[in-house]
Amino acid sequence: MNWNLLKRKQAKAESTSGAYAELDQLIRLRFETQDFSLRPTQPVSSVLSGRYGSKLRGRGMDFVEIRRYLPGDDTRTMDWKVTARTRQPHVRVCAEEKDRAVLMVVDQRQNMFFGTKRQMKSVTAAECGAVGVWRALASGDRAGAIIFNDSEIAAVKPQRSEANAMTILGHIVRMNHALKVDTDEQPNPNALNNALRRAAQIATHDVLIVIASDMAGVDADSERLVAQMAAHNDVLTIMTHDHSRIDAFSHSLNVSDGTQQTEVNFTDKTTRDHLKSDFDQEQHKLEKHLRRLAAPMLMISNGEDTVTQLRRLFGVPLR
């Protein structure tokens, strides 16, 4: 055995630990999350219980709602009384979803390549994407994904197969490993909206759409696109953030937006207070919009184990 080669490989792995997501790591998440589900039937301790949980469509045969007919709906679910009264075709939607789809939207933009503790936000989003895919398949659902960065969108339509899951993970890892500090790629302010627009094209109705992103660049178009998807689908946002936005450092730190670099003096209390205030305002504005749509928003930090946080938020006992 070449011990020098082994040592070099180990040193490289240690030096990039937390910076990049590895395929074997994302595959292992399949076996670390076998005891909880993305479905809406959650314990009382879950953030999805109560008002938010009632919006999410689950399995069973309970009546959920009457809605406008959409192309592809089974005509056997037509509600003829409502159709006759409104003169518009309507269908009855029940909780039973024989062929439900889960669409993961995974953000791998350059702004996600940031982390001050444990790992990058991009790694946390990658792990959330993998967990969603594996849990969808384990629940008998179809799994698809929109993986995007500043210049590319990889769309994988929902299917119920491990091969499809591995295709999704492959795109996640590929885009994740393309991130770097000294990149020539320019930030694309339209990247998030382009990804949401592509997701809306795939998720026409009765799809669980899970967005794993720091939601940087959200604007009026973003809110319109989310509202469009939430009208006939379930939307769950997993907002990935760095703990420095909540609990700023007490020392200086070099930060970059991908094109420019500057030093931020976190020893100044005014600076720390401004950063936290800005983050709180961004979070509350987005949460208020999602609340109107009955679309939950989960806060996931890159400074703590992703699965542990998901267990806590979904009300699943920690191992």
N, C-alpha and C positions, 0 to 999 in steps of 0.2 A: 504494500500500500504506500502511495506517495503522501507522506505525512505533511510535507510542505504545501502540497496542493490542497490537502484537506484543511490545513490551517488558514490558507488564503481564502478558501470558500467560506469558512466559518467567520473569518474577520469581515468579509464582504457582507455576509448575512447580518452580522451584528451592527455594521455601520449603516445599513439600510433598514434596520428594524424600525417599524413604525412609519417609514417614509413611503413604502409601497405595499400593496396587497399582493399576496402570492396565491396562485391557483390552488395549491394543496390546502392552504389556510381556508379559502372560501369553500372548498369541498368539505372540510372537517366540520364546518358550521351546520351541515346537514344532520350530523349526529349529536351536536350539542344543543339542538333546539327541537328535539322530538316531542317535548311535552307541552308545547303551547301552539296556538293557532292565530292566524290573522283574522279569523272569522269573528263576527260581532258578538257572539255569545261569550261574554267576559265576566269574570268575578266582580263583585261589588267594588273591590279595591282597584279595579282597572280604570285608567283614564278614559276608556271607551265605554264605560257603563253609563247608564242614565240617559240624558237627553241626546248625547252624541250617538250612543250605542243604538238607540231606537231608529236612527236614520240608516244605519248600515244594513244591507239586505243579507240575511243569513240563510241557512237551510231549514227544511221543514215544509209544512203545508199551510202556514198561517198567511192570511191575507195581508198584503202590505199596502197597496195603493192601486188607484185607477189612473192611467196615464194615456197620453196620445199614442196612437199606433205609429210604430216606426217600421220602415222596410226590414223584412226579415223576421218580424214577430209572428208567432204561431197564431193563425186565424182562429184556432179553437179557443183562444183566451179572450176573444172579443167580448166586450160588454155591450150587448145590443141595446139595452135600455138607455145607457149613457150616450151611446152613439146616436140613437134616434133623437134624444133630447137636445144634444149639442150640435147635431148634424156634422159631427167630425168623428172619425173612427177612433175608438178608445179600447184599451185592453185591460184586463185585470192582472195585476202582478202579485204573485204569491212568493213566499219566502223560499220555496223550493227552487234551487238553481242546479239543474242536472248537469249543466255544462258551463260552469262559471269560469270566468277568466280573471286573472290577476295580472296587472300591467305595472311593472316596476319602472320608475323614471329615475335614473341614476346620474347624478351630476359629477362630471370629472373635468370641469373647467379649471383654468389656471388659478383662479381665486380659491379653489378648494385645496390647492397644494400649500397648505399652511397648518402649522401645529406648534404649539409651545409646550405641550406635555403629552407624553405617551405615543401619539401618532397623528398623522395628517387628517384633516377633515375628509379628504378624498378617500382615505382608507376606511374611515367610519362609514361613509356613504356606500362604498363598495361592499362592506360587510352587511349593511342593511339590505342592499340589493340581493345579495346571496341568500340571506335568511328568508326574505320574502319569496324568492323563487323556490327554495326547498320546502318551505311550509305550504306553499300553494300545491305543489305536487303531492305532498304527503296527505293533503286534505282531499285529494281527488280532483283538484281544479287544474285548469290550464295556466301555464306561466309564460308571460312574454315580457319584453323590456324595451325601453328607450334609453340607450346609453349615449351621452353626449358630452362634447367638450366645446372649445371655442370655434372649432372649424368643421366638426363632423357630427353626424347623428347616425347611430347604428340602431335600426329598428328590427326587433325580432318578434314576430307575431305569436300570440299565445298558442301553445300546444302542450299536450300532456305527454311529455317524453323527457327522459334523461338526456338524450342527445340535444334537445332544444335547450335544456338547462345549461349544459356544458357550452353551447354556443354563446349563451348570454354571459356566462362567467368569462369566457374567452375574450369577448369584447370589453368587459369591465377591466380585466387585467391588462389588456393591450393599451387601452386609453389611460389607465392608471399609471403604467410604466412609461408612458410618453411624457408625463409631467416632469418638469425639471425647473430649477431656479433660473438658469441662464438660457431661457428659451427665446427664440426669435418670433414666436407666435404672438400676435396681438390679441388682447382681450376683445371679445365680441359682445357688445351690449345686447344684441338680439338673440344670443344663443339660448337663453332660458325660454323665451317666448317661442322660438322655433321648435324647441323640443316639446313644449306643451301643445303647440299646434299639431305636431306629428302625433302626439299621444291622443289628441282629440279625434284625429282621423281614424285611428285604430279602435279606440274605445267608444263605440257608438252608443251602447246601452248595456246596463247591468254588469259592468266591469268594476272590480276594485282597483283603483289607481293609487299607487303608493309613490309619493315623490320624496326621494332622499336627496336633499340639497341644503345649502346654506341660504338659499332663496335670495342671494345677492342679485340686484338688478330688477327686483319685482316692481312693476309699474301698473298703470291702469289696464294695459293690454293683458298682462299676466292675470290680473283679477278677473277680467272678462273671460279669458280662456278657462280658468279654473271654474268659474260659474257655469260656463257652457258645459264642461264635463260633469260637474256636480248635478246638473239638471236631470241626467238619466243614468248616472253612475255614482259609485261611492268613491270619495276622494279622501285619502289620509296623507298628511304631510309629516315627514320626519325631518325636522329642521336640525341639521348638524351645525354645531358651533364650537368655537374654541373657548376654553374656560377663561382666557384672558379678557374676553368681552364682559364677563361677569365679575371676575375677581382678578383685576389687573395686577401686574408685577410691581415690585418696588425697586426696579432698576431699569436702565435703558435697554432698548432692543431695536435692532435694525429690521425694518419691515419693507415690503415691496408689493406693488400691485401688478407685477409682471413686466413693467416697462421702466418704472422709476423706483428708486430706493431711498429711504430716509431713516433717520434715527428718531425714535419716539422715547421721550423721557418719562417713564412711568413713575419716577420718584416724585413727580409733581402731582399732588392730590387733585388739583383742578383738571389736569389731563385725564387722570383715572376716572374722575366723576363724569367728565364729558363723554368718555368712551362708553361707560356703563349707561348713561342717560340715552345716548344715541341708540345703543343696542336695545334697551327697554322700549323705546318708542317704535323702532322697527318691528320688534316682536309683537307688541300690543296691537299695532296697526294691522299686521298680517293676521294675527289671531282673531281680531274683531271681524275682519272680512270672512275668514273661514268659519267663524261661529255662525254668521248669518246664513251660511250654506250648510250648516250642521256637518261640517267637515273637520274632524279632529286634527290637531297639530301636536305632535310629540316633540319634545326637546331632547336631543341626544348630543352629549359632549364627547369630543375626541380625547378627553383626558381620563376617561373611564372605560372599562370593558363594555363593548357594544351589547353583547348578549345579556350581561347583567342588567344593564339599563332597560333593555326591551322586556326582560322578565318582570322587572319592577313596574314598568308602565302598563304592561298587559295584565298585571295582577297575578303573575305566576310565581310560586314559591321559588326562592333561590336555592341552587344546589349546594 
